[in-house]
């Protein structure tokens, strides 16, 4: 199925609507007209509105806008990385956590919680820092184990990722059993409930995500060539091993920065690129930017559901994405099986 409408325009509109819903809806509803006036008050020459409740301004600029920005960045990072991994492994069911980013980040975060960091600024940022380091160390270990001489076979990379992920997950479970006081907090983080407040995490994650996504955006042509196979890509003049290493670095850096501040959120990096491929084709020059836009929109809407379904209680957004993603994954498997049968 292919849609005729301009995909970039459609995804930008969907993203803007998702941002609007995210900042407007909550325990205190902010009407769109009030949102527009508050945002216009930041522009030169516009007078900030004084007839609106003061709580609107505090809620918008100190709570919802930074939260929305962090969720958008996380979704964009997972969508773009998922598309890159699917192209790298030539498998539409690959996701950003395939080679151990999630398990490494989880181990780092739970290890930091087990140390009982104080609830200070340093203590709060020790957890995402440990998650980020754990994710990168895990990916580096997987890469070094999978590398055979100057070659990096994708099958060996996947197997090494599975082995190291299982080991890291076992260590994480051990630390959780040993640190019963931090068990609830650790489970919340592992379910995608680690979204931090304020602009500081946004500014901390932004450089890594921008660098990683920028590198992936320029890799569309290389990913297209890799779809012919590594030997054919080499014959076409593409340095396949160097490109694979570059893609792994960029996608892993992007994913690690996202999960470090938002927790482990599943299925966004799997569903969004797969849907984009179904609707607009498998050209990675188009697929990666569309997955970035779609990932931001999808995660914003999932986060909105997580905030309103059991309000005032907030669900970890990973629960919502899993509830939506698991049936979709089964549908994809059934669809692939039916196509193979016919």
C-alpha positions in Angstrom: 0.0 0.0 0.0 1.4 3.4 -1.0 -0.1 6.8 0.0 -0.3 9.5 -2.6 0.0 12.5 -0.2 3.4 14.1 0.3 4.8 12.0 3.1 6.9 14.8 4.6 4.0 17.2 4.8 1.8 14.6 6.4 4.3 13.6 9.0 5.1 17.2 9.9 1.4 17.9 10.3 1.0 14.8 12.5 4.1 15.9 14.6 2.8 19.4 15.1 -0.6 18.0 16.2 1.1 15.6 18.6 3.1 18.4 20.1 0.0 20.6 20.5 -1.9 17.7 22.3 1.1 17.0 24.5 1.5 20.5 25.8 -2.3 21.3 26.0 -3.7 18.1 27.7 -3.0 17.3 31.3 -4.4 17.7 34.8 -4.7 21.4 33.9 -6.0 21.9 30.3 -4.5 24.8 28.5 -6.7 26.0 25.5 -4.9 26.3 22.2 -5.7 30.0 22.0 -4.0 30.5 25.4 -1.0 28.4 24.2 -0.6 30.6 21.1 -0.7 33.8 23.2 1.8 32.4 25.7 4.2 31.3 23.0 3.8 34.6 21.1 4.7 36.5 24.2 8.3 35.1 23.8 8.7 36.8 20.4 10.2 40.3 20.1 7.6 42.9 19.8 4.8 40.8 21.5 3.6 41.7 25.0 3.3 38.6 27.3 -0.4 38.1 28.2 -1.3 39.3 31.7 -4.9 38.2 31.7 -4.1 34.5 31.7 -3.7 32.5 34.9 -0.1 32.5 36.1 -0.2 28.7 36.5 -0.5 28.4 32.7 2.9 29.9 32.1 4.6 27.9 34.8 3.0 24.6 33.6 3.8 25.3 30.0 7.4 26.5 30.2 8.7 24.6 33.2 6.8 21.2 32.9 5.1 20.4 29.6 7.4 22.0 27.0 10.6 20.4 28.3 8.8 17.1 28.8 7.4 17.2 25.3 10.8 18.1 23.8 12.5 15.2 25.6 9.8 12.7 24.5 10.0 14.0 20.9 13.8 13.6 20.8 13.5 10.1 22.3 10.9 9.0 19.7 12.9 10.6 16.9 16.0 8.9 18.0 14.4 5.5 18.3 12.6 5.8 15.0 15.7 6.9 13.1 17.9 4.3 14.7 15.4 1.6 14.1 15.3 2.4 10.4 19.1 2.3 10.2 19.3 -1.0 12.0 16.7 -2.5 9.8 18.7 -1.4 6.8 22.0 -2.5 8.2 20.7 -6.0 9.0 18.4 -6.2 6.0 15.6 -7.2 8.3 12.4 -5.2 8.7 11.9 -6.7 12.2 15.2 -5.4 13.7 15.1 -2.6 16.3 17.5 -0.2 18.0 18.1 -2.6 21.0 19.2 -5.5 18.8 22.9 -5.4 19.8 22.6 -4.7 23.5 22.0 -0.9 23.9 18.9 -1.5 26.1 20.4 -4.2 28.3 23.6 -2.2 28.8 21.7 1.0 29.6 19.5 -0.9 32.0 22.6 -2.4 33.8 24.2 1.0 34.1 21.1 2.6 35.5 20.2 -0.1 38.0 23.9 -0.2 39.1 23.7 3.5 39.8 20.4 3.1 41.7 21.9 0.2 43.8 24.6 2.6 45.1 21.8 4.7 46.6 22.8 8.0 45.1 21.4 10.9 47.1 18.5 12.9 45.7 20.8 15.7 44.7 21.5 17.1 41.2 24.6 14.9 41.0 22.7 11.9 42.2 19.8 12.4 39.7 22.2 12.7 36.8 24.3 9.8 37.9 21.6 7.4 36.7 21.3 8.6 33.0 25.1 9.0 32.9 25.6 5.4 34.1 22.9 4.3 31.6 24.6 6.1 28.7 28.1 4.7 29.6 26.6 1.2 30.1 25.0 1.3 26.7 28.1 2.4 24.9 30.3 -0.1 26.7 28.0 -2.9 25.8 27.9 -1.9 22.1 31.7 -1.6 22.1 32.1 -5.0 23.6 29.6 -6.6 21.2 31.4 -4.9 18.3 34.8 -6.1 19.4 33.6 -9.7 19.9 31.8 -9.8 16.6 34.7 -8.4 14.5 36.7 -11.0 12.6 39.8 -9.5 11.2 38.7 -6.5 9.2 35.2 -7.9 8.6 32.1 -7.5 10.7 29.6 -10.2 9.8 26.1 -9.2 10.7 25.1 -12.7 11.8 28.1 -12.7 14.3 27.1 -9.2 15.4 23.6 -10.3 16.2 24.8 -13.4 18.1 27.3 -11.4 20.1 24.5 -8.9 20.9 22.2 -11.6 22.1 24.9 -13.2 24.3 26.0 -9.9 25.9 22.4 -8.7 26.3 21.5 -11.9 28.2 24.6 -11.5 30.4 23.8 -7.8 31.2 20.2 -8.6 31.8 21.2 -11.3 34.3 23.4 -8.8 36.2 20.6 -6.3 36.2 18.2 -8.9 37.7 20.8 -9.8 40.4 21.3 -6.1 41.3 17.6 -5.6 41.6 17.2 -8.6 43.9 20.1 -7.2 46.0 18.6 -3.7 46.2 15.1 -4.2 47.3 14.7 -0.5 48.3 15.3 0.6 44.8 13.3 -2.2 43.1 10.2 0.0 42.3 12.4 2.8 40.9 14.4 0.3 38.8 11.3 -1.4 37.4 9.9 2.0 36.5 13.1 3.0 34.6 13.1 -0.3 32.7 9.5 0.2 31.6 10.2 3.6 30.2 9.2 5.6 33.2 12.5 7.5 33.7 11.5 10.7 31.9 13.2 13.5 33.8 11.8 17.0 34.3 13.1 20.4 33.3 15.2 21.6 30.4 18.5 20.1 31.7 18.0 16.6 30.4 16.8 18.0 27.0 20.0 20.0 26.7 22.1 17.1 27.8 20.7 14.6 25.3 20.3 17.1 22.4 23.9 17.1 21.1 24.3 13.3 21.0 20.9 12.8 19.4 21.4 15.5 16.8 24.9 14.2 15.9 23.7 10.7 15.6 20.5 11.5 13.6 22.5 13.8 11.3 24.9 11.0 10.5 22.0 8.6 9.8 20.3 11.1 7.5 23.4 11.2 5.3 23.6 7.4 5.3 20.5 6.8 3.2 22.3 6.1 -0.1 24.8 3.8 1.7 21.9 1.8 3.2 20.3 1.5 -0.2 23.5 0.0 -1.6 23.9 -2.4 1.3 20.5 -4.0 0.5 22.2 -5.7 -2.5 24.5 -7.5 -0.1 28.0 -6.7 1.1 29.9 -8.2 -1.7 27.8 -6.4 -4.3 28.1 -3.2 -2.3 31.9 -3.6 -2.4 31.8 -4.1 -6.2 29.8 -0.9 -6.5 32.5 1.0 -4.7 31.0 1.2 -1.2 33.4 0.5 1.7 30.9 -1.8 3.3 32.8 -2.6 6.6 33.6 1.1 7.2 29.9 2.0 6.5 28.6 -0.7 8.9 30.9 0.5 11.7 29.8 4.1 11.1 26.1 3.2 11.1 26.5 1.1 14.3 28.3 4.0 16.0 25.7 6.6 14.9 22.6 4.5 15.7 24.0 3.3 19.0 25.0 6.8 20.2 21.6 8.1 19.3 19.8 5.3 21.0 22.0 5.4 24.1 21.3 9.1 24.6 17.6 8.6 24.3 17.3 5.7 26.7 19.6 7.3 29.2 17.1 10.0 30.0 13.8 8.3 29.1 14.3 4.7 30.1 13.8 1.7 27.9 10.9 2.2 25.5 10.1 -0.7 23.2 8.6 -1.1 19.8 8.8 2.5 18.6 12.0 1.7 16.7 10.4 -1.4 15.2 6.9 -0.2 14.4 7.5 3.2 13.0 10.1 2.3 10.3 8.1 -0.7 9.3 4.9 1.3 8.8 6.9 4.0 6.9 8.3 1.3 4.6 4.8 -0.2 4.0 3.3 3.2 3.2 6.1 5.0 1.3 8.6 2.4 0.2 12.1 1.1 1.2 14.2 4.0 -0.1 16.3 4.8 2.9 17.0 8.4 1.7 13.2 8.9 2.5 12.7 6.2 5.1 15.1 7.5 7.7 13.7 11.1 7.8 10.1 9.8 7.8 11.0 7.4 10.6 12.5 10.3 12.6 9.3 12.4 12.2 7.0 9.4 12.8 8.9 8.2 15.8 8.5 11.6 17.5 4.8 11.7 16.8 4.2 8.1 17.8 6.0 8.4 21.2 4.3 11.8 21.9 0.9 10.2 21.4 1.8 7.1 23.5 3.1 9.4 26.3 -0.2 11.3 26.2 -2.1 8.1 26.6 0.2 7.1 29.5 -0.7 10.4 31.2 -4.5 10.3 30.8 -5.6 6.7 30.9 -5.3 6.4 34.7 -5.0 10.1 35.5 -3.8 11.4 37.9 -1.5 8.3 38.0 1.0 8.3 35.1 1.9 5.0 33.5 5.4 4.3 32.2 5.2 5.0 28.5 6.9 1.7 27.8 3.8 -0.1 28.9 1.7 1.8 26.4 4.1 1.2 23.5 4.3 -2.5 24.4 0.5 -2.9 24.5 0.3 -1.3 21.1 3.5 -2.8 19.7 3.0 -6.5 20.6 -0.2 -7.0 18.6 1.3 -5.1 15.7 4.4 -7.4 15.8 2.2 -10.4 15.7 0.3 -9.0 12.8 3.5 -8.4 10.9 4.6 -12.0 11.5 1.2 -13.3 10.3 1.4 -11.1 7.3 4.9 -12.3 6.4 3.9 -15.9 6.9 0.8 -15.5 4.6 3.0 -13.9 1.9 5.5 -16.7 2.1 2.8 -19.3 1.9 1.3 -17.7 -1.2 
